[in-house]
Amino acid sequence: MRIMTVGPTGVVAMQRVLNWMAARSEQVWVSDYYNQCPDLLPGTFDFYPLLPIRRMGGALRRARLGKLAERLEASRMQALASEVQPDVVHVQSIDTRGLACAHAGVKPLLVSTWGGMSQAVAQPDRPFARMTQQIVAASDVVLVDSPALLEPAARWTKADGRVVHLPMGADTQAFRPGRTALALEWRAHFAIPDDTFVLLSPRMWAPYYRHQDVLRAYVLGFSRFQRPTQLAFTCLGGGPQELPHMADVWQEVAHTPAAATVLWLPRIRYGQMPTLYAMSDAVVNYPAMDSFGATLVEAAACQVPLITPLLPTYRDTFVENFATLVAHESIEALADAMVQVVKEAPEERYARLSHARAIVEREYDAAVIKERLWRLYADLAKR
């Protein structure tokens, strides 16, 4: 199969699909502003820059020449498609890369939205951004990672287009229950005592992920923990001063006993994430908005308790029944949930978490997602 794929090559969601393509020895043409994953592009892959000069698009947009940048990018995608004659075009972003393919009219077009439409559920009265509307309207198949996005996406899909629920998923052979030997080594390396309960906040660092509120809630509940407890943040090994919104809240709590038990872990590569979950005892997820983050699936696959608000995009999924749910904007409720989960005996949650993992194995395993994606490719190629 001849596949043309466009998107942010440095992002795990796209790298995972590139790996799947490589394993099948497909003929693949990859386009991005620059290649951020050279180790992932085997001999059957060709890289084609979205613009001939790496920073041209940004420079043109800063100079208020955004329309010119869009025309240049669309022209590049038309030229690539004309040369490649792809069986399927897979866009893996709702951004200027996807817009270039929409303007170029490349076909057949499949788009992975990867969180790019979550505002459609969080703010239903607010219309999609112009870019989102144009990309969705040009697509033959739109992939959404939350059931709640099926109906909003369908409003903007063309008459003969399809909207399909296809989440990111996780490799359940890698993400599995239990404290591995490597996880024990990590705990020793980070000086975590054997009897300490680790609350993990693994999301990225934009303010809307609300690590600042996770920290406030942890401090609020700290005196009620009935066993030694620590809170671990990832990818901020230099400490809270690296980000303004974390530096501000750290000034509020640095004098408290809880502050001494906060771990600032270094950047963790995706391949190391199973060990991160295995060294932890519960996951805290508290974003202001979200699509359906891989954190939810990974925590369930590892049978690690999950503390989270029930965001609109989490409804009608395993999160609704198997997570410890908290109010969307209540630091007090989040603190109470942390205390509850730390106190809960493992045998009390075993059945619940085992059931959640079974659902993930059946519906979210990477092998299941991969097979469904290939079927979509084959269906589009027939057209």
Residue, then its C-alpha position, 0 to 999 in steps of 0.5 A: m500500500r502507498i501511504m502518505t502521512v502528514g503530522p508532527t513526527g515528534v509526537v508519540a501518537m504519530q510515531r506509534v503509527l509510523n512503527w506499525m507501517a514500518a513493521r508491515s513494510e509499507q511504502v510510506w511518504v512522511s511530511d512534517y516541517y522537519n523530521q523529528c524521528p529519523d530513527l523511526l524512518p526505515g528504507t521504505f520511508d521517504f521524508y518530504p518537508l512541508l516547506p523547503i526551509r524549516r522555519m519558513g511557515g513560522a516566519l511568514r505567519r509572524a510577518r502576518l503572511g499566514k495566507l501565503a504560508e497556507r498556499l505554499e504548504a498546500s502547493r507542496m502537498q499537491a506536488l507530493a500527492s501528484e508524485v506519490q499517487p497514494d492509496v490513502v493519506h493519513v493526517q495526524s493533526i488538526d493544525t496547519r499541516g492538516l489544513a495544507c492537505a485540506h486545501a490541497g484536496v488530497k484524497p482519500l483523506l483520513v484525519s486523526t484528531w488526537g484531542g483537537m476537537s475536545q472543546a466541542v464537548a467542553q464548550p458545545d455552544r462555541p463553534f469549531a475554529r475555522m481550521t478545524q471546520q475546514i480539515v474535518a469537512a475535507s476528510d473522508v474519514v475522521l477519527v475521534d478518540s472519545p465517543a462524546l466527539l462522534e456527534p460534534a464531528a458529524r456536524w461538520t463532516k461532508a455528506d459521504g464522510r464517516v466519523v469513527h471512534l478510534p482511541m490511541g490505546a496502549d500495548t497491554q503487554a508492556f502496560r501491565p499490573g505489578r511492581t516490576a524489578l526495574a520499578l523497584e530499582w527506580r524507587a531505590h534510585f529516587a529514594i522512595p521507601d518501600d512502604t511509601f504510597v506514590l501518587l503520580s501526576p504524569r500529564m504534560w505541563a500546559p497550565y490546563y493540565r492543572h498540576q498546580d491544583v494537584l499540588r494544592a490538593y496534595v498539601l491540603g490532604f497531607s495531614r490525613f494520609q494514614r501511611p507515608t505518601q509522596l507526590a511525583f511529577t514527571c518531566l520537571g526534574g529542575g523543580p517548580q521554578e521552571l514554569p511560572h504557574m508552578a513557581d507561583v503555587w510552590q511559593e504558597v506551599a514550600h513551607t509545609p511538611a508536604a513540600a518535602t515529600v514532592l518528587w520532581l522526576p526527570r523527563i520520562r521517554y514513552g518506552q519507559m512509561p510502563t516502569l513509571y506506572a509500575m513504581s507508582d501506586a495511583v494516578v492523579n489526572y485533573p485537567a481542565m479539559d481533555s479529549f481521551g488521554a492515553t494516561l487513562v488507558e495506561a493506568a487501567a492497563c496497569q491496574v493502577p487506581l485512577i483519580t480524575p474528574l468525569l470530563p464530558t469526553y470521558r463519559d460512556t467509557f470505562v472511566e465512568n465506572f472504574a475511576t475514583l471520580v471527583a468534582h471538576e473544580s474542587i481542590e477539596a474534593l481532589a484532596d479527599a479522593m487522594v486520602q480515600v485512595v491512599k487509605e483503600a486496601p488493595e483487595e478492596r479495589y482488585a476486582r474493579l481494577s481487574h475489570a477495567r484492565a479486561i475492557v482495555e485488553r478487549e477494546y483499547d489494546a494497541a493490536v486491536i487499534k492497529e487492526r481497525l486502522w488497517r481495515l480503514y486504510a484498506d476500505l479507503a484504498k478500494r475507493 
